[in-house]
Amino acid sequence: MTPLARKRLAKYGLNAGAIAVFLFAVFPVYWMVATAFKPNDEIYTTEFVPIPLSPTLDHVERVFTKGVAGHSIWAYLFNSAIVAVTTVLVGAVFALLAATAVARFRFRFRTSFLVLLLIVQMVPAEALLIPLFLMVRRLGMYDQLIGLIVVNIGLTLPFSVWMLRTFVAAVPKDLEEAAWIDGATRFTTFWKVLFPLVAPGLVATSIFSFITAWNEFVFALTLINESGNYTMPRALQFFIGQRSTDWGGIMAASTLMTIPVLVFFLLVQRRMVSGLVAGAVKG
C-alpha cells in the first residue's frame, strides 16, 4: 500500500469514527423528539419504530394545556430560567474577579487555593447534599429559589475560576501596563483591555454554568418542596407514577426544556469561538 493510499485510508477511518461519535451523541436527542410526536401505541410497542408513523401533537398539547402538578409548564420554565440566568450572571462576576486575582497577583497560599479548587471539583455533589441542605435551611432559604441559586453558584464556581484563570493568564500583561502608562486606571484597564480578551472564556464558562443549573435535579428535589417553585427537571418527576410512566409527556416536556439551551448556545457561540486576542494590538 502506497503512502498516499494509507493517508486516504486513515482519513476515511477518522471521518467514519467522527460520524459514529456524532450519531452516538445525537441519537438519544433524536429519539426524545421523535417519541414526543408518537402516539401511545407506537411508544409502547415492542417493535422498533425509528420515526413516528402517525405523528400526533397530543403529548405536546397536553403538556401546554394541562400543565404539571396543577401549574402551567411556563411557570416551571420561568423558575428554571431565573435559577440558570442568575447563576450565570452572579457566578461569572465572582469567577472573573477570582480568576484575575489568581492569575495576576502573587499572594500567600495561592497554590493551595488552586489545589483546593481541584479538590472541590473531585468531590461528588451528592456527598455535599446533607451539609448544603442544613446550611440552606439554617439561612432561611429552604423552599426558595434563592437557596437553589446559591447552591448552583457554589457548584459551578470552582470550574469557572479554574478555566477563566487560563484565559486571564494568556493575556499579555504588557497590554495592561501600556494602558497604565497612557493614564488608565486599574478599573478602566480591567474593563477596556482585559475583559474583552477574556470574554470568549467567560462565554464558555457561562455555557457550562447555564447547562448545569438548567439541568440540575438532585438539589432541586431536596431544597424545593413547594410545587410552585419547582424547576423543569423537578416537574418532570410528576410524569412518573407508581404503576405507569407517561413517556409521551416526559419526552414532550423534555423537548421543550432543551429549546432554551439551544437558543442560549446559538446566541453566544460566535463570541465563544472568536479569537482570544483578535484585534488586541492595532497600529
N, C-alpha and C positions, 0 to 999 in steps of 0.2 A: 504494500500500500504506500502510495506516494505521500510526501508531507502535506501536499495540498488536500488530498483525499482525507487524511487524518484530521486536518484542520476543519474541513467541512463536516466530518462526522462528529467531531467534538462540538461544533456549533449547533448541529441538529440535536445532539444529545442535551445540551444546555437549554435550547429552546423547548424541547419536549419536557424537560424537568420543570422549567418555569411554567409551562402550560398546566402541568399536572398539579403543581402547588397552587396555582390560581384557581383551578377547578375545585380542588380540595377545600379552599378557603371560601369560595363563593357558593358552593352547593348548599350549605345549611341556610344561607340567606335566601337563595332561590326557593328552597323547599318551604321556608316560612311564608314567603309572599304567595307562592302557589297554593299552599294549604289555606291561606286566608280567603281564597276565592273558590275553594272546592265545596261542593255540597257534602252533607254528613255521610252519605253513602259512599262517596269516594274517599273520604278521610278515614273511615273505619274499615274499609275493605282490606282484605289480605293480599290483594293484587297490587302490583307496582303501577302507580298512576303518576307519571312524571309531570304531566300538565293537566289542568282542570278540563275535563271533557264537557262538563256542563257548568260553566262559570256562573257564580252567584255572588250577589252583594249582601246576602242575608247576615253573614257574620259581621261585616263592616257596619251595616245599618243597625244591627242590634247593639254594637258597642257604642255607636254615636247616640242612639235614641234612648236606650235603657240605662246606659252608663254602667257603673260598677259600684256595688255596695251602697246604693242609694245616692250616689253623687255622679255628676257629669264627668265624662272622661277628660274634658277640658280642665276641670279642677285639678286632677292629678297631674296633667301635663304642666299646668301652671306652677304647681308645687315643685315639680322636678326642675322646671326652668329656674325658679327662684334659687333653689339649692345649688344647681350647677353653675349658673351665672355668677352668683355671689361668691362661690368657692373659687371660681376662675379669677375674678377681679381682685378679691382680697388676697388670695394666695399669690397672685402674680406680683402684687406690690411687695409683700413680705419676702418672696423668693428673690426678686430682683435686688432689693436692698441687701439681703443677706449674702447673695452671691457676689455682689460688688464688694462688700466688706471682706469676704473671704479671699477674693481674687486680687484685690488691690492693696490691702493693708496686712501688715505683719503684727500679730498680737500673740499673747501668751495662750497656750492651749489651742492654737489654730489647727494643728494637725489632729489633736484629739477631737475637736469639733467635727472635722471631716470624717474621721473614722466613725464617730458616733452616728453621723448621717447614714453611713453604710450599714451599721448595725441595726438601726431603726428600720431600714428597708427590708432587712432579713427576718424581722420578727413577724410572724403571721398575724394578720389583722384580728383573727378570731381569738388570739391569746390576749388581746387588749380589750376584748368585749366587756368583760365584767368591770375592770378598773374604769373604763370610759363611761360605762353605764352609771356607776356610783358617782363619778365626778359630775356628770351632766345632771343627775338628779339632785345632788347637793347644791349645785349652782342655780337650781330652779329652772333649768332649760329642758326638762323632760317633757316629752309630748309636744315639743315646739320645733319648728323648722330651724330656728337659730341654733339649737343644740346639734342637729344633724349637720348644719353648715360648719360649725366649729370642728366637729369630728372629721369631716371630709377635708377641711383645710389641713388639719394635722396629719392626715393620711397621705396627702399629696405633696406636702411642703418639702419633705426630705429629698424626694426625687427631683423636684423642681429646682431646689437650691443647688444640688449636685450637678444637674445638667446645665443650668444657667452659668455656673461657675466656669465651665469650659468656654462658653461663648464670651464671657467678660474677659477671661484671661487671654483669649485670642485677639482681642482688640489692642493694637499697638498703643502703649502708654504715651508715645510721642505725640499722638493726636491730642490727648488731653493737655499735655504740657504746652503744646503750641497754642491751644485755646487760652491757657492761663497767661501765657506771655502777651497775648492780644488783649488781656484785661477781663476775660470772662471769669465769673465766679464759679465756685465748685458746683453749685446747683445748675447754673447755665451750662457748664461743661457736661454734667451728667445728663441733662435733658436734651441738649442740642447735638452733642457728639456721641456719647456712649449709648444712650437709649436707642437711637435709630439703627446703630450697628448691632445691637443685641436683640432687636425686635424679632428677627427670624427665630432665634432660640426661645424667646418669650412666647411666640405663637405656638411653637412645638410643645412646650410645656403646658400651655393653655389647653391644647387639644387633649393631652393626656389627662389633665385635671378635669376637663369637662366630661370626657367619657367615663372617667372613674366615678365622679359624683352623679352623673346621669344614670349609670347602671348599678349603683350601689344598692344592695338589698339587705345584707345582714344587719347593719346598724340601723337602717330604716325600719326593719322588723322589730328591733329591740328598743329603740328610743322613741318610736312613734306609736301611740295607742289609739288616738282619735282618728276615725276614718276620714274626716275632713282634711287632715294633714298628711294623708298618705301620698307618697310619690308613686310614679308609674310602676316601678318594679314591685313595690309593696302591693299595689292594687291588682296586679296580675295574679296574685295568690288566690283571689276570690273566684277565679275560673276553675280552680281545682277543688272538687268536692270529695266527700268521703266515699262515694260509690261511683262517681264518674268524673271525667275531666272534659271540659268544653274546649277541645283543641282548636276548633274554628275561631272561637272568641279570643283565645290566647294568641293565635297567630295573627289575627286581625289587629289586636291591640299592640302586639309586638312590632308589627309592620308600621303602625302609626308612630310607635315610640322611636323607631330608627330614623324617621324623616328629619327631626331637628338636628340629630348628629350629622347627617349628611349635609344639611344646609349649612351648619356651622363650619364643617370642613371645607365646603366649596367656597365659603366666604373668605377663609383665611389661608387657603392653600397657596395662593400666589405670593403672599408675604412669607410663607414658610419656606418656599423653595428659592426665594430671591437670594442673591449673593450676600455673604456676611459683611463684606466691606465694599460692596459695589458702590462706586461713586464717592468713597470716603475722602480720596485725595484728588483734588481738581486744581488745574492751573489757575 
